[in-house]
Amino acid sequence: MNRVETRLRSLLRRGEDVVAAHLSSQPVPLQDGDLTTFVYLGEAEAVDLQHWIYGLEAAQPFDPVDGSRLWVLTVELPPGSRIEYKIGVTENGERRVILDPLNPRLAHDPFGANSVCHTTGYETPGWTEPDPEARPGSQETLVVASEALQSERAVEVYLPPRYRRSRTYPLLVVHDGDDYQRYSGLRTVLDNLIYRHEVAPLIVVLTNAADRLREYAADPAHARFLTFELTAALEERFPVATAAAARGLMGASFGAVAALATAWRHPGRWGRLLLQSGSFAFTDIGRSHRGPEFEPVVEFMNQFRAAPGRPSEKAYVSCGIYESLIYENRSLLPVLQATGMQVLYAEARDGHNWENWRDRVRQGLSFLFPGPLWMVYE
């Protein structure tokens, strides 16, 4: 029994209200070195931890304490970890999955919200929070008629603070742009990093797919839209740089596949890639077990691994250690390096989620589009 559980048992002898007051006075889950103790206080037949750490059992049972309404589970998590989770509670034979009622920290994604556990050593980066001193950029909507996609596509265009039409700006196209803004705070991050001179002032285009699993799965039509139709429309309206070294693609999960595939299909057009937790499924032998939506990705990745060419000049690749995709992302690194590209690779003790991707944006953008501060000190 660890010190946290011993303390809780001691308090329980004085009453559950004493335990509740103790838990409300400090961050939950409770930390003791490498040990993290999850706690639930309430009526239940069974309680379990629903987490997203690849390699551990998805549902880990809590233990009841001395026949009380207090349930605990202690797991070993390395320092600097950040995990998202829910609690499964079984009552009257029915199990429901809930947010941790003792933990106010939440992360959101398109499917809802999760509770968040920070182990010792993890801190939310200050540059992800609104800075009243950072002048905000602006945003405009651009509608592009696409022959490649047989439709019109509306994109949001972020213009950096102090934007002027008399100067030329690097261009970054972001897949799942709405989600990056909503769940990763991308606009706030851009404002802060540009204000701090860590990232060059950029024009950032936030794109979204009508059919994400099709268009982002290495679809040639999507690549044509970005490379020719979207960039042509941007050049007509905004002072974007035309050199490949000043043009980048960014995406997470399937969005990272779309970014890599676009650059590979049109070499010499996109000189910068920011790839986060890419769904880079491939096969060396046999069939992939990732599911039917991954089949076009596997076909593309097998072609790419066989003949990678030189899709870009620089790439930043990141992935969470607690993701099932960590193997594929680690395997991609030597393939990219063998092309002669300059590659920076980063891993984090986190999972497949938007705040993991948010926390890596500073490193990625300052590597690909360094501002005056980074150009001097790096």
C-alpha positions in Angstrom: 0.0 0.0 0.0 1.4 3.4 -1.0 1.5 6.5 1.2 -1.5 8.1 -0.5 -3.7 5.1 0.1 -2.5 4.9 3.7 -3.4 8.5 4.2 -6.9 8.0 2.7 -7.6 5.0 5.0 -6.5 7.0 8.0 -8.8 9.9 7.1 -11.7 7.5 6.4 -11.7 6.4 10.0 -12.8 10.0 10.8 -15.6 9.9 8.3 -16.2 10.1 4.6 -16.8 13.9 4.9 -13.2 14.3 6.1 -12.0 12.3 3.0 -14.2 14.5 0.8 -12.7 17.7 2.3 -9.2 16.3 1.8 -9.8 15.4 -1.8 -11.4 18.9 -2.6 -8.3 20.6 -1.2 -5.8 19.3 -3.7 -5.5 18.1 -7.3 -7.0 14.7 -8.1 -5.7 12.2 -9.1 -3.2 12.2 -6.2 0.5 12.1 -7.0 3.3 10.4 -5.0 6.4 10.2 -7.1 5.8 7.8 -10.0 2.6 6.6 -8.4 -0.8 8.1 -9.4 -3.9 7.3 -7.3 -7.3 7.7 -8.9 -10.2 8.1 -6.4 -13.9 7.7 -6.6 -16.3 8.5 -3.7 -19.9 7.2 -4.2 -22.3 4.3 -4.2 -21.2 1.6 -6.7 -21.0 -2.1 -7.3 -17.8 -1.7 -9.3 -15.6 1.1 -10.5 -13.0 1.1 -13.2 -10.6 3.4 -15.0 -11.3 4.0 -18.7 -8.1 5.4 -20.2 -6.3 5.8 -23.6 -2.8 4.4 -22.9 -1.9 1.9 -25.5 -0.4 -1.2 -24.0 -2.4 -1.2 -20.8 -5.7 -2.9 -20.2 -8.4 -0.4 -21.3 -10.5 -0.8 -18.1 -8.6 -1.2 -14.8 -10.6 -2.0 -11.7 -10.7 0.2 -8.5 -10.6 -1.4 -5.1 -13.2 -0.6 -2.4 -11.7 0.7 0.9 -12.9 -1.1 4.0 -16.5 -1.5 2.8 -17.0 2.2 2.4 -18.1 4.3 -0.6 -14.4 5.1 -1.2 -12.7 3.4 -4.2 -9.0 3.7 -5.2 -6.7 2.6 -8.0 -3.0 3.3 -7.9 -1.0 2.9 -11.1 2.6 3.7 -12.0 2.9 6.5 -14.5 6.3 8.1 -15.4 6.9 11.8 -14.6 5.9 14.3 -17.2 2.9 12.2 -18.4 -0.4 13.6 -19.4 -3.3 11.2 -19.9 -7.0 11.5 -20.7 -9.5 9.2 -18.9 -13.0 8.6 -17.7 -14.4 6.6 -14.8 -16.7 3.6 -15.3 -19.2 3.2 -12.5 -21.5 0.1 -12.3 -24.8 0.5 -10.3 -27.7 -1.9 -10.4 -25.9 -4.0 -12.9 -25.5 -1.1 -15.4 -22.2 0.5 -16.2 -22.0 4.2 -17.1 -18.8 6.1 -18.1 -18.5 9.5 -16.5 -16.0 12.3 -16.1 -14.1 12.3 -12.8 -16.3 14.2 -10.4 -13.3 15.1 -8.3 -11.2 16.5 -11.1 -12.1 19.8 -12.8 -9.4 19.5 -15.5 -11.0 18.7 -18.8 -9.9 18.3 -22.4 -12.3 18.5 -25.3 -12.4 16.8 -28.7 -15.1 16.3 -31.4 -16.6 13.4 -29.4 -17.0 15.4 -26.1 -14.8 15.8 -23.1 -12.3 13.7 -21.0 -10.9 14.2 -17.6 -7.1 14.9 -17.6 -4.4 13.6 -15.4 -1.1 15.5 -15.1 1.7 13.5 -13.4 4.6 15.2 -11.6 6.7 17.2 -14.1 4.0 18.0 -16.6 3.0 21.7 -17.0 0.6 23.2 -19.4 2.8 25.4 -21.6 2.3 29.1 -20.8 2.3 30.0 -24.5 -0.9 28.1 -25.0 -2.8 30.5 -22.7 -4.2 33.9 -23.8 -1.5 36.7 -23.4 -3.0 40.1 -23.0 0.2 41.7 -24.3 0.1 39.6 -27.5 -1.5 41.5 -30.4 -4.1 39.2 -32.0 -4.1 38.3 -35.6 -7.2 38.5 -37.8 -9.2 36.0 -39.8 -10.9 36.0 -43.2 -13.0 33.5 -45.1 -12.0 32.5 -48.6 -14.3 30.4 -50.8 -12.4 28.4 -53.5 -14.1 26.7 -56.4 -12.5 23.3 -56.9 -12.6 21.3 -60.1 -10.5 18.6 -58.4 -13.0 18.1 -55.6 -16.1 19.0 -57.7 -17.3 21.5 -55.1 -16.7 24.8 -53.5 -14.6 24.9 -50.3 -14.5 27.6 -47.7 -11.3 28.0 -45.8 -10.4 30.3 -42.9 -7.3 32.4 -43.4 -5.3 33.6 -40.3 -3.5 36.9 -40.9 -0.7 37.6 -38.5 -0.6 40.7 -36.2 0.5 43.9 -38.0 -0.4 42.2 -41.3 0.5 44.4 -44.3 -0.1 43.7 -48.0 3.2 45.3 -48.8 5.2 42.4 -47.5 5.4 38.7 -48.3 4.5 36.0 -45.8 5.3 32.3 -45.5 2.2 30.0 -46.0 1.1 27.2 -43.8 -1.9 25.0 -44.7 -3.5 23.2 -41.7 -5.7 20.1 -42.1 -8.7 19.9 -39.7 -8.2 23.7 -39.1 -11.5 24.1 -37.2 -10.5 21.4 -34.8 -7.0 22.8 -34.3 -8.6 26.1 -33.4 -11.4 24.7 -31.2 -9.4 22.0 -29.3 -5.8 23.1 -29.6 -6.2 26.8 -29.3 -4.2 27.3 -32.5 -5.1 30.9 -33.0 -4.0 31.8 -29.5 -0.8 29.8 -29.9 0.0 31.6 -33.2 -0.6 35.0 -31.7 1.7 34.2 -28.7 4.6 32.6 -30.7 4.6 35.4 -33.3 4.5 38.0 -30.5 7.4 36.3 -28.8 9.4 36.3 -32.1 9.8 32.5 -31.8 7.9 31.9 -35.1 7.9 34.1 -38.2 4.7 35.9 -39.0 2.7 33.5 -41.1 -0.4 33.3 -43.2 -2.1 30.2 -42.0 -5.0 28.6 -43.9 -7.4 26.4 -41.9 -8.9 23.7 -44.1 -11.5 21.1 -43.4 -12.6 18.0 -45.4 -16.1 17.2 -46.5 -15.3 13.5 -46.2 -12.3 13.3 -44.0 -11.5 9.6 -44.2 -11.6 9.6 -48.0 -10.0 13.0 -48.8 -7.2 12.7 -46.1 -6.4 9.1 -47.0 -3.8 10.1 -49.7 -6.5 11.2 -52.1 -4.9 12.6 -55.3 -7.8 15.0 -55.8 -7.2 16.5 -52.4 -3.5 16.9 -53.2 -4.3 18.7 -56.5 -6.8 21.0 -54.7 -4.2 22.1 -52.2 -1.2 22.4 -54.5 -2.9 24.2 -57.4 -6.4 25.5 -56.8 -6.1 26.6 -53.2 -2.6 28.2 -53.6 -3.7 30.0 -56.8 -6.7 31.5 -55.0 -4.5 32.5 -52.1 -1.9 34.2 -54.4 -4.7 36.3 -55.9 -5.9 37.6 -52.6 -2.9 37.5 -50.2 0.8 38.3 -50.4 2.0 34.7 -49.9 5.5 33.5 -50.7 5.9 31.3 -53.7 9.1 29.5 -52.8 8.8 25.9 -51.5 10.9 26.7 -48.5 8.2 29.2 -47.4 5.2 26.9 -47.9 4.2 24.2 -45.4 1.5 21.6 -44.7 0.4 20.5 -41.3 -1.9 17.8 -40.0 -2.6 15.3 -37.2 -3.7 11.7 -37.5 -5.3 11.3 -41.0 -4.4 15.0 -41.6 -0.7 14.1 -41.3 -1.2 11.4 -44.0 -2.8 14.0 -46.2 0.0 16.4 -45.7 2.7 13.9 -46.5 0.9 12.5 -49.5 0.3 15.9 -51.0 4.0 16.8 -50.7 5.0 13.4 -52.1 2.7 13.7 -55.1 3.9 17.2 -55.9 7.6 17.4 -55.0 9.2 20.8 -55.0 6.0 22.5 -54.1 5.9 22.2 -50.3 9.2 22.6 -48.5 7.9 22.3 -44.9 5.9 19.5 -43.2 4.5 19.3 -39.7 3.2 15.8 -39.1 1.6 14.9 -35.7 0.6 11.4 -34.7 0.3 10.4 -38.3 -1.9 7.4 -39.2 1.0 6.0 -41.3 -0.2 2.4 -41.5 1.9 0.1 -43.7 2.6 -3.5 -44.2 5.9 -5.3 -44.7 4.2 -8.7 -45.1 0.6 -9.8 -45.0 -2.4 -7.6 -44.5 -3.0 -4.6 -42.3 -5.3 -5.0 -39.3 -6.1 -1.4 -39.0 -9.5 -1.6 -40.7 -11.0 -0.9 -44.1 -10.7 2.9 -43.8 -6.9 2.5 -43.6 -6.6 0.5 -46.8 -5.9 3.5 -49.1 -3.4 4.7 -46.5 -1.6 1.4 -46.4 -1.4 1.4 -50.2 0.1 4.9 -50.2 2.5 4.3 -47.4 3.8 1.1 -49.0 4.4 3.1 -52.2 6.0 5.9 -50.3 8.3 3.6 -48.3 9.4 1.9 -51.6 10.1 5.2 -53.4 10.0 8.2 -51.0 11.8 10.6 -53.4 12.3 13.9 -51.5 8.8 15.2 -50.8 10.0 18.2 -48.8 13.1 20.0 -47.4 12.3 20.0 -43.6 9.9 17.9 -41.6 8.8 18.0 -37.9 7.3 14.7 -36.7 5.8 14.1 -33.3 3.8 11.3 -31.7 2.6 10.3 -28.2 4.3 7.3 -26.6 0.9 6.2 -25.3 -0.5 5.9 -28.8 -1.0 2.8 -30.9 0.6 4.7 -33.8 4.0 5.1 -32.1 5.5 2.2 -34.0 4.4 3.6 -37.4 5.8 7.0 -36.6 9.1 5.7 -35.3 9.4 3.6 -38.5 8.8 6.7 -40.7 11.8 8.6 -39.2 14.6 6.7 -41.0 12.6 6.7 -44.3 12.4 10.5 -44.2 16.0 10.9 -43.1 17.2 8.7 -46.0 15.7 11.2 -48.4 18.1 13.9 -47.3 15.4 15.9 -45.6 16.2 17.7 -42.4 14.0 16.0 -39.8 13.2 16.8 -36.2 11.4 14.0 -34.3 9.7 14.3 -30.9 7.9 12.0 -28.6 5.7 12.9 -25.6 4.2 10.9 -22.7 0.8 11.6 -24.0 -1.9 10.0 -26.3 -3.7 10.6 -29.5 -5.4 13.9 -28.6 -5.6 17.6 -29.4 -3.7 18.8 -26.4 -0.8 16.6 -27.1 -0.7 18.1 -30.6 -1.1 21.6 -29.1 1.9 21.1 -26.8 4.2 20.2 -29.7 3.2 23.2 -32.0 5.9 25.6 -30.6 8.7 23.2 -31.2 7.4 22.3 -34.7 6.7 25.8 -36.0 9.9 27.3 -34.5 11.9 24.5 -36.4 10.1 25.0 -39.7 9.4 28.8 -39.6 11.8 30.2 -37.0 11.2 33.8 -35.9 14.1 36.3 -35.2 14.6 34.9 -31.7 15.1 31.3 -32.9 17.3 32.4 -35.8 19.7 34.1 -33.4 19.8 31.6 -30.6 19.2 28.2 -32.1 
